[in-house]
């Protein structure tokens, strides 16, 4: 005959496993819920870049007739990623990038052909440029997330500045040769765009600073 203690242990183990499974499911749902706003914000930034690709940046001047306002809105995308990194950490920030890029790719692949007759898309990038953008943004975001997380500390401006500079520089170095090599003289365009993005990266410290009081880090990030 088994003792009462022997009978009780299996039940406790089963309940323990159920509680552990329920806790994991709850954590998964909370992670998904936390991603909704960051992903939506990044998608809005992507939409801004796309919608203004046909608006010339005449205020820049010089030999930059190809430059548009959409090119200059790119730092908003990285700013969204850095704010997520500040709040939730690098894992959630990278998940934000992956999910947003996946949704954007699905929209371009499936929705644009169906909506083309209803919504006149003014600018439809070539697939080579679209793939180059996705790859460059993914690589630049990953590096900038690592840089931001490693540089976060009591000097609030170091992490976003280094993260943003590394993002825009790496994006330019990946995107232009991948998208335009063999088609046009892309090196001068890359250098001009990189310089402008670096300047905008410094200016992005202003909205980052203004949002620091609202978007506070969760416990475990030292308050930075």
C-alpha positions in Angstrom: 0.0 0.0 0.0 1.3 3.5 -0.8 1.4 6.0 2.0 -0.5 9.3 2.0 2.7 11.2 1.3 3.3 9.1 -1.8 -0.2 9.8 -3.1 0.1 13.5 -2.6 3.4 14.1 -4.4 2.2 13.3 -7.9 -0.7 15.7 -7.6 1.6 18.4 -6.5 3.9 17.8 -9.4 1.0 18.0 -11.8 -0.4 21.2 -10.3 3.2 22.6 -10.4 3.5 21.8 -14.1 0.1 23.4 -14.8 1.0 26.5 -12.8 4.3 26.7 -14.7 2.6 26.3 -18.1 0.0 28.9 -17.2 2.7 31.3 -16.1 4.6 30.8 -19.4 1.4 31.4 -21.4 0.7 34.5 -19.4 4.2 35.8 -20.0 3.8 35.1 -23.7 0.5 37.1 -23.9 2.1 39.9 -21.9 5.1 40.0 -24.3 2.7 40.1 -27.3 0.7 42.9 -25.7 3.8 44.9 -25.0 4.8 44.6 -28.6 1.6 46.1 -30.0 2.4 49.8 -29.4 6.1 49.6 -30.4 5.4 47.7 -33.6 2.5 50.1 -34.5 4.9 53.1 -33.9 7.6 51.6 -36.1 5.1 50.9 -38.8 3.9 54.5 -38.7 7.5 55.6 -39.1 7.9 53.3 -42.1 4.7 54.7 -43.5 6.0 58.2 -43.2 9.2 57.3 -45.0 7.2 55.7 -47.8 4.6 58.4 -48.2 7.2 61.2 -48.5 9.4 59.3 -51.0 7.9 61.5 -53.8 8.4 64.8 -51.9 11.7 66.4 -53.0 13.9 67.8 -50.2 14.5 71.1 -52.1 15.6 72.8 -49.0 18.8 70.8 -49.0 20.1 72.3 -52.3 23.1 71.2 -54.2 23.3 68.2 -56.5 20.6 66.3 -54.5 17.5 66.3 -56.8 17.1 62.6 -55.9 16.9 63.3 -52.2 13.4 63.3 -50.7 11.8 64.0 -47.4 11.3 60.3 -47.0 15.0 59.8 -47.0 15.3 62.3 -44.1 12.6 60.7 -42.0 14.6 57.4 -41.5 15.9 58.4 -38.1 12.3 58.3 -36.8 12.4 54.6 -37.3 15.5 54.1 -35.3 14.2 56.5 -32.6 11.2 54.2 -32.2 13.5 51.2 -31.8 15.7 53.0 -29.2 12.7 54.1 -27.1 11.6 50.4 -27.0 15.1 49.4 -26.1 15.1 52.0 -23.2 11.7 50.7 -21.9 11.9 46.9 -22.4 15.5 46.1 -23.3 17.3 44.7 -26.4 15.2 41.5 -26.8 12.0 43.3 -27.1 13.5 46.0 -29.4 14.8 43.4 -31.8 11.4 41.6 -31.7 9.8 44.9 -32.6 12.1 45.3 -35.7 11.5 41.7 -36.9 7.7 41.8 -36.5 7.4 45.3 -38.1 9.5 44.3 -41.0 7.5 41.1 -41.5 4.2 43.0 -41.4 5.6 45.5 -43.9 6.8 42.8 -46.2 3.5 41.0 -46.1 1.7 44.3 -46.9 3.9 45.0 -49.8 3.7 41.5 -51.1 0.0 40.8 -50.8 -1.9 44.1 -50.1 -0.3 46.5 -52.6 -1.2 44.5 -55.7 -4.8 44.2 -54.5 -5.1 47.8 -53.4 -3.3 49.3 -56.4 -6.5 49.8 -58.3 -8.2 51.6 -55.4 -5.2 53.5 -53.9 -2.8 55.2 -56.3 0.6 54.4 -54.9 2.7 57.2 -56.1 6.0 55.5 -55.5 6.6 51.8 -55.8 10.2 50.9 -55.1 11.8 48.1 -57.1 12.1 44.8 -55.3 15.9 45.1 -55.2 15.6 48.4 -53.3 12.9 47.0 -51.0 15.0 44.0 -50.1 18.1 46.2 -49.6 16.1 48.5 -47.3 14.8 45.5 -45.2 18.3 44.0 -45.0 20.0 47.3 -44.2 17.4 48.2 -41.6 17.5 44.8 -39.9 21.3 44.8 -39.7 21.6 48.4 -38.6 18.9 48.0 -36.0 20.6 44.9 -34.5 23.9 46.7 -34.2 22.4 49.9 -32.8 20.3 47.9 -30.3 23.5 46.2 -29.0 25.4 49.6 -28.9 22.5 51.3 -27.1 22.2 48.6 -24.5 25.9 48.5 -23.8 26.1 52.3 -23.5 23.1 52.9 -21.3 24.0 54.6 -18.1 23.7 57.8 -16.0 24.7 60.0 -18.9 21.3 59.7 -20.7 22.5 61.0 -24.1 25.4 58.6 -24.7 23.3 55.5 -25.5 20.8 57.1 -27.9 23.5 59.1 -29.7 25.9 56.2 -30.2 23.0 53.9 -31.1 21.6 56.4 -33.6 25.0 57.2 -35.2 25.8 53.5 -35.6 22.4 52.8 -37.1 22.4 55.5 -39.8 26.0 54.9 -40.8 25.6 51.1 -41.0 22.3 51.5 -42.8 23.9 53.7 -45.5 26.9 51.4 -45.9 24.6 48.4 -46.5 21.7 49.9 -48.4 23.4 51.9 -51.1 25.8 49.3 -52.6 23.1 46.6 -52.2 20.4 48.7 -53.9 22.3 50.6 -56.6 25.6 48.9 -57.3 26.0 48.7 -61.1 23.1 51.0 -61.8 24.2 54.5 -60.8 26.9 56.5 -59.0 25.7 55.6 -55.6 28.8 56.5 -53.5 28.2 60.3 -53.6 24.6 59.8 -52.7 25.5 57.5 -49.9 28.0 60.0 -48.4 25.5 62.9 -48.6 22.7 60.9 -47.1 24.9 59.6 -44.4 26.0 63.1 -43.4 22.4 64.3 -43.3 21.3 61.3 -41.3 24.2 61.8 -38.8 23.1 65.4 -38.3 19.5 64.3 -37.8 20.7 61.6 -35.4 22.1 64.4 -33.1 18.8 66.3 -33.4 16.9 63.2 -32.4 18.2 63.6 -28.9 15.7 66.4 -28.5 12.5 64.2 -28.8 14.3 61.3 -27.0 15.0 63.7 -24.0 11.4 65.0 -24.0 10.1 61.4 -23.9 12.4 60.1 -21.1 10.0 61.1 -18.4 7.1 59.2 -20.1 9.0 56.1 -21.3 10.8 54.9 -18.2 12.8 51.7 -18.2 11.3 48.7 -16.5 13.1 47.3 -13.3 16.4 45.6 -14.1 17.8 48.3 -16.4 19.1 50.5 -13.6 16.7 53.4 -14.4 18.6 54.3 -17.6 
